[in-house]
Amino acid sequence: MLILLRQGKISKWFSGIGQEAISVGSILALAEDEYVLPMHRNLGIFTGRGIPLNRLFAQFQGKMSGFTKGRDRSFHFGSKEHNIIGMISHLGPQLAIADGLALAHKLDKEQKTVLVFSGDGGSSEGDFHEALNVAAVWDLPVIFVIENNGYGLSTPSHEQFKFESFVKKGPAYNIDALSIDGNNVLEVFHTVSEIKESIAKKPRPFILECNTFRMRGHEEASGTKYVPKELMEEWSKKDPIENFQNYLFDQAVLTEALLSDLRTEIKTEIEAGLEQAYAEEIVSFSESTELNDLFAQNDHAEQLSLAPSSDREIRLVDAISEGLKQSMQKYPKSVLMGQDVAEYGGVFKITEGFVEEFGKDRIRNTPLCESAIVGAALGLSIEGRKAIMEMQFADFVSCGFNQIVNNLAKIHWRWGQNADVLIRMPTGAGVGAGPFHSQSNEAWFFHVPGLKIVYPAFPGDAKGLLAASISENNPVLFFEHKALYRSLTGPVAEEYYELEIGKAACVKEGTELSIITYGMGVHWALDYCEQNPNESIEIIDLRTLSPLDTATVYESVRKTNKALVLHEDNLTGGIGAELSALIQENCFKDLDAPVARLGSLDTPVPFSAKLEEAYLANHALASAIKETLAY
C-alpha cells in the first residue's frame, strides 16, 4: 500500500503497521455473523472477514467495484455482507451505532457480541461517554476496544487525558475493563474470546484497552517527526508480526519453507487483486445516479394521495399519538426511544400508555444524550428495525447534529445502507418558552442531502404523514408544532393510513395571490383570509419540505401570478429564500410582482409574550399581503 501511495495509485493511506495484532486477533475471535465497527488502521478486520482484495483495492482507488462507488476513501465504508459497519471521519459517532446493533441482538435474545473500535484520541469526544453510558445503563453486549497508541495524531496522551489507563474508565460506568498487550495477537484473540463467553452468560459491555504503537504517521502524509527516536526504537522491538513469527518458529509450527510458501501465496493474491482493480475503468459521473442513490427505495405501497374522510374531530396531539401507536402495531420490531417517553409518556404526553401496550423493551427511556440515541437508532435500523426517536424539543437536536447530517443523511449514498430512522421534533414558538425551547430549526437540515423533512399543519395530515415516515426506508425528521398540539382539532380517520411524502396541498383556492407556507404559517394565512374574505388568496401547505413539491407551487403561482413565501423561521437563510429563488427561476414570465418573502425577526426567540408576538412573522403578514396585492 505504501508503494501504491508513492505511485499515486491511491490518494491517502492509514498504515496499521505496528497495530496489526489488534485487528487480526479481534476479528478471528468473533463469529462471522457478529458486527464489527473498525477505524482507520484496521486493515486486518477487512482481510480477516475475507473481503476480496480486488474489491478492497478498487475501494482504495475510487473504482466502482469498491464499496462506495468512488464516493468515499480508504476505510470509510461498510459492508452488510461482511457485517462490517463503516466509520466516518468524526470517529466517536460509530460507538453509539454499536449500541443500537447490540440492543437489537438483546431484544432478539441472540447471544451475539458487537465489537467497536476507538483510538485513545477519539475517546476524548462526547460520543465516547454517551455510548459507554447508554451501553452500561441498558446492559448491552458491546466490546469497546480502545487502541491506545499514545498519540491523537501528533498530540501525546498526557495532553489528551489525565489517567494512566482506560481501565480507570470502567468503575465510573460500572463496566468491566481490561488492559492487555495489543501487540500480542494471541493475547488479543484469547481475551476477546473470553469476554465473548462472559457476555453470552451475562449480557453487558466491556472496555478492552489494547496498548500498542503505530510505527507510521496518523496517515502517511503526517509523518512521525514528532515522535522521540528512542520511543520508535523501543516499540520496533515489539513488532507484532515479527514477534509472532519468531514464536511460531520456536514452537516448530512455522518453517522457513512454509514461510516462503505463505509469502508467495499472499503476494500472488495481492498481485491478482491489484491487476483486477487496475483493469477497471475510472468511475464516470452520472447526475441521475448520484441523486438517485441518496435514498433507499421504499418497499411498501400503502400511500394514499388524500386522507380518508372522517367525521371524527381530534386534536393534533391525539392524531400524532394515534398514528404512532398504530405504526408500532404495524411494525412489531419497531423501537421508540427518548427522554421520559416511557411511564411519564413524554413531556407532551404523546406516548402516554405506550409502555402498557408495547413494554419497556420497545418504549425506552434514554439518558440525556441525543447523539448516542440517534446513533443507536441507526444501529437498530441496520439490524432491520424501525427506529423512532423523540427529540424532547427540536432545539435539543443540536446535540445530535453530527449523527444526523453525517451518518444518517450520508450512509445510503456512501455505501448503500438504508437508515429506517424517524426523529420526532416538537418545534415552534408562541408558547412563551424562550430561546431554547421555541426555535424553528428545519432550515438547518433542509440544506443536507439525504434527509426527508416533514412538517404537517393539520391533524389528519399529521397522522398519515407520520405513518408514512415510519414506513420509510430513509431518515425522516418529523416536525410537530407545539402550539398546535392542543389548540387545533380536525377530522382524522380512525384506521391506519399513510399520506404520500413529498406532496403539497392546496388548502384554499384563490386567483390573486399564492401564499406558500407550512406549519403554523398555514394557520396564520387562513386566519388572515377569514378576516379578509374579499381578497382571493390561494394557500399552499407544503407539508413536506424535503423533497419539495415544486410542481404544485409552480402551478399555483402561474395561476395567481403573485407569490408570498411565509414561514415562522427567521427570515435570513430560511427555506423561503430557496422557494423564492425557485419561483423566480421557473415562473418569472408568469409573475406580476416580485416574489415576497416573510419570516420572523433575525434574533433568537424571546420569552416575553409581547416580545414573542412582535418577533413572529405573523405580526407583519397583513402588510406584506396588501403590499404584494397592490403591486
Secondary structure, 3 states (H helix, E strand, C coil): CHHHHHCCCCCCCCCCCCCHHHHHHHHHHCCCCCCEECCCCCHHHHHHCCCCHHHHHHHHCCCCCCCCCCCCCCCCCCEHHHCECCCCCCCCCHHHHHHHHHHHHHHCCCCCCEEEEEECCHHHCHHHHHHHHHHHHCCCCEEEEEEECCEECCEEHHHCCCCCCHHHHHHHHCCEEEEEECCCHHHHHHHHHHHHHHHHHCCCCEEEEEECCCCCCCCHHHCCCCCCHHHHHHHHCCCHHHHHHHHHHHCCCCCHHHHHHHHHHHHHHHHHHHHHHHHCCCCCCCHHHHHHCCCCCCCCCCEECCCCCCCCEEEHHHHHHHHHHHHHHHCCCCEEEECCCCCCCCCCCCCCCHHHHHCCCCEEECCCCHHHHHHHHHHHHHCCCCEEEECCCHHHHHHHHHHHHHHHCCHHHHHCCCCCEEEEEEECCCCCCCCCCCCCCHHHHHCCCCCEEECCCCHHHHHHHHHHHHHCCCCEEEEEEHHHCCCCEEECCCCCCEECCCCCEEEECCCCEEEEECCHHHHHHHHHHHHCCCCCEEEEECCEEECCCHHHHHHHHHHHCCEEEEEEEECCCCHHHHHHHHHHHHHHHHCCCCCEEEEECCCCCCCCHHHHHHHCHHHHHHHHHHHHHHC
